[in-house]
Amino acid sequence: MSKIVGIRFKPQGKTYDFDVGHFVLTPGTHVIVETEQGMALGTVATVPRPAGDRADKPPLKKVYRLAHEEDLKQHARNLEREAEAHAYCLECVEKLGLVMNLVSVESLFDGTKLTFYYTADGRVDFRELVKMLVKKYRVRIEMRHIGVRNRAKMCGGIGRCGHELCCCTFMNSFQPVSVRMAKEQGLSLNPSKISGLCGRLMCCLAFEHNAYCEAKSKLPKFGKKVRTKMGEGKVVRQNILAETVTIRLEQGREVNVGKNDILPPSQKGEVSRRGKTT
């Protein structure tokens, strides 16, 4: 049975599946794989696993071979060239007066193409810039516009929690994040407190959203009238993590009670029916 292994081309990049073939691979092994852009050097990121039934899916590309010492040297030369191209492109951008922010430069493994990643608020006419880059490096040049979240992923940084950005450590792709997630978790809706370094809503708002929704569904909603041993009242606040609610009693006093301290609602007409039977 064929096996699948996850290959990563960048330390914080997305993991792609490849056919293991006849190789015995372990996480951390450097391999050469065939991609749509040509040969590339990647690192094994996952333990090989059975391929299973892939009858309705396109066939995976195979691991071409294990990486040699010369391949690692070629990769190091590519990194040096990327740094040089980044510095030269910044000079050209300043010289041409282009309103754009160069983020990163990426070279194909064989050095036949350079991709320049940038951000910009509007459309940028970089035709003269491409001519200057082609004249300098004599390879194919691609200018790729990326979003601010991808820029933060490439550049890295420290979040407000004090840890390295999630997108730089373990996130393979970005998930949709909405203000409603912050509301469900009872967080402040101040943009400066729920936004990340990229200026967008923090990705971590989506991590525990389902858990918060499940815990919140077990508590009475805001404004609902409930019965407790201390009397009847209305729910005015919720503490989702502690699984407690704050109830304002009919006398105006507020009390905190757990979800198990809330009594079932009384049934109307129960007392009158008992009186008739008596």
C-alpha positions in Angstrom: 0.0 0.0 0.0 1.3 3.4 -0.9 2.0 6.0 1.7 1.7 9.8 2.0 4.1 12.2 3.7 3.8 15.9 4.4 6.5 18.1 3.0 7.1 21.7 4.0 9.2 24.1 1.9 9.5 26.9 4.5 9.8 26.6 8.3 6.4 28.2 8.8 4.9 27.3 5.4 2.0 25.1 4.4 2.4 21.3 4.5 1.9 19.6 1.1 1.2 15.9 0.6 3.5 13.8 -1.6 3.7 10.1 -2.4 6.5 8.5 -0.4 7.4 6.0 -3.1 10.1 3.5 -2.0 11.8 5.9 0.4 11.9 5.5 4.2 11.4 9.0 5.5 11.3 10.5 9.0 10.4 14.1 10.1 13.3 16.4 9.4 14.7 14.6 6.4 15.6 16.8 3.4 14.2 15.6 0.1 13.9 16.8 -3.5 10.4 16.7 -4.9 8.8 17.6 -8.2 6.3 20.5 -8.1 4.4 22.5 -10.7 7.2 25.0 -10.7 10.0 22.4 -11.0 12.3 20.6 -8.6 12.3 21.9 -5.0 14.0 21.2 -1.8 11.7 20.4 1.1 11.7 19.0 4.6 9.6 16.1 5.8 7.1 17.5 8.3 4.9 14.5 9.1 5.3 10.8 9.7 4.3 8.8 6.6 0.7 7.5 6.7 -1.3 5.1 4.6 -2.8 6.7 1.5 -6.2 5.1 1.8 -8.8 5.4 -0.9 -7.9 8.2 -3.4 -9.9 7.0 -6.3 -11.8 10.3 -6.6 -8.7 12.5 -6.1 -5.9 13.4 -8.5 -2.7 11.4 -8.1 0.0 12.9 -5.8 3.5 13.8 -7.1 6.2 11.5 -5.7 9.3 12.3 -3.7 12.0 12.4 -6.4 15.0 11.6 -4.2 16.8 12.3 -1.0 18.7 15.6 -0.8 22.5 15.5 -1.1 25.1 17.8 0.3 25.3 19.7 -3.0 21.5 20.3 -2.8 21.9 21.9 0.6 24.7 24.1 -0.7 22.6 25.2 -3.6 19.8 26.1 -1.2 22.2 28.2 0.9 23.3 30.0 -2.3 19.6 30.6 -3.1 19.1 32.2 0.3 22.1 34.5 -0.3 20.7 35.5 -3.7 17.3 36.2 -2.2 18.8 38.5 0.4 20.8 40.3 -2.3 17.7 40.6 -4.6 15.6 42.0 -1.7 18.1 44.8 -1.0 18.5 45.6 -4.7 14.7 45.7 -5.2 14.3 48.1 -2.3 16.8 50.5 -3.9 14.9 50.3 -7.2 11.5 50.9 -5.5 12.9 54.0 -3.8 14.5 55.2 -7.0 11.2 54.8 -9.0 9.1 56.2 -6.2 6.7 53.3 -6.1 4.2 53.1 -3.3 4.6 49.5 -2.2 6.0 47.5 0.6 8.4 44.7 -0.4 8.0 41.8 2.0 10.1 38.9 0.8 11.9 37.4 -2.2 11.8 33.7 -3.1 14.0 31.8 -5.6 13.2 28.6 -7.4 15.6 25.7 -6.5 17.3 25.8 -9.9 17.6 29.6 -9.8 15.6 30.2 -13.0 12.9 32.4 -11.4 12.7 35.1 -8.6 9.3 35.9 -7.0 8.9 39.2 -5.2 6.1 39.4 -2.6 4.8 42.8 -1.8 1.8 44.6 -0.2 0.2 47.8 -1.5 -3.0 49.7 -0.9 -3.7 50.2 -4.6 -2.6 49.2 -8.0 1.2 49.5 -8.7 2.8 50.0 -12.1 6.0 48.0 -11.7 6.9 47.5 -15.4 10.1 49.6 -15.1 10.9 47.8 -11.9 10.6 44.4 -13.6 12.9 45.6 -16.4 15.5 46.6 -13.9 15.3 43.3 -12.1 15.5 41.2 -15.3 18.5 43.3 -16.5 20.3 42.6 -13.1 19.6 38.9 -12.6 18.7 37.6 -16.1 16.0 35.3 -14.8 12.2 35.2 -14.9 10.7 37.8 -12.5 7.2 37.6 -10.8 5.7 40.3 -8.7 3.1 38.8 -6.4 0.7 40.9 -4.3 -0.1 39.4 -0.9 -2.4 40.4 2.0 -1.4 41.8 5.3 -2.0 38.5 7.1 0.5 36.7 4.8 2.9 39.6 5.4 2.8 39.0 9.2 3.3 35.2 8.6 6.4 35.9 6.5 7.9 38.6 8.7 7.0 37.0 12.1 6.8 38.7 15.4 5.5 38.5 19.0 1.8 38.7 19.8 0.1 40.6 22.6 0.1 37.2 24.6 3.9 37.3 24.6 4.3 34.3 22.4 5.5 34.1 18.8 2.7 34.6 16.2 0.5 31.6 15.7 0.7 32.0 11.9 4.5 31.6 12.2 4.6 28.5 14.4 1.8 26.0 13.6 -0.9 27.5 11.4 -0.8 26.1 7.8 -3.7 28.2 6.5 -5.8 31.2 7.6 -9.4 30.6 8.9 -12.2 33.2 8.7 -12.4 35.3 11.9 -15.4 37.6 12.7 -16.3 40.1 15.4 -19.1 37.8 16.5 -16.5 35.3 17.8 -15.2 38.0 20.1 -18.8 38.8 21.3 -19.5 35.1 22.0 -16.4 35.0 24.2 -17.3 38.2 26.1 -14.3 40.1 24.9 -14.0 43.9 24.5 -14.9 45.0 21.0 -12.2 47.6 21.0 -10.3 47.0 17.7 -6.9 47.7 19.4 -7.5 44.8 21.8 -8.7 42.1 19.4 -6.5 42.9 16.4 -3.1 41.3 15.7 0.1 42.7 14.3 -1.4 42.5 10.8 -4.2 44.8 11.8 -6.8 42.2 11.3 -8.8 40.3 13.9 -6.5 37.9 15.9 -6.6 34.3 14.5 -6.8 32.9 18.0 -10.4 34.1 18.3 -11.4 31.2 16.2 -9.4 28.5 18.2 -11.9 28.2 21.1 -15.0 29.6 19.4 -16.7 26.2 19.2 -15.9 25.4 22.9 -17.3 28.8 24.0 -20.5 28.3 21.9 -21.0 24.8 23.4 -20.4 26.1 27.0 -22.6 29.1 26.4 -25.5 27.0 25.2 -25.7 25.3 28.6 -26.3 28.6 30.3 -29.5 30.7 30.4 -29.5 33.6 27.9 -29.3 37.3 28.8 -32.6 38.7 30.0 -34.1 35.3 30.7 -36.1 34.9 33.9 -35.0 32.0 36.1 -35.7 30.5 39.5 -33.2 29.9 42.2 -33.3 29.1 45.9 -32.9 32.8 46.6 -35.9 33.7 44.4 -36.7 34.6 40.9 -34.6 37.0 38.8 -33.3 38.0 35.4 -29.9 37.0 33.9 -27.7 40.1 33.5 -24.2 38.6 33.0 -22.5 35.3 32.1 -19.2 33.8 33.1 -18.7 31.2 30.4 -15.5 29.7 31.7 -16.7 29.4 35.3 -20.2 28.3 34.1 -21.9 30.8 36.3 -24.4 33.6 35.7 -25.2 36.8 37.5 -28.9 37.2 38.3 -30.7 40.3 39.4 -33.4 39.3 41.9 -36.8 41.0 42.1 -35.6 42.9 45.2 -32.8 44.4 43.0 -29.9 42.4 44.6 -27.5 40.6 42.3 -26.2 37.1 43.0 -23.8 34.7 41.2 -25.1 31.2 40.8 -23.8 28.1 38.9 -25.8 26.5 36.2 -26.7 23.6 38.5 -28.2 26.0 41.0 -30.9 27.1 38.6 -34.3 25.5 39.3 -36.6 24.2 36.6 -39.4 26.7 35.7 -42.6 26.3 37.6 -45.6 25.0 35.8 -48.6 27.4 35.7 -51.8 26.0 37.1 -50.1 23.4 39.2 -51.3 24.8 42.5 -54.8 25.3 41.3 -55.1 21.8 40.1 -53.9 20.5 43.4 -56.5 22.6 45.2 -59.4 21.2 43.1 -58.3 17.7 43.7 -58.3 18.3 47.5 
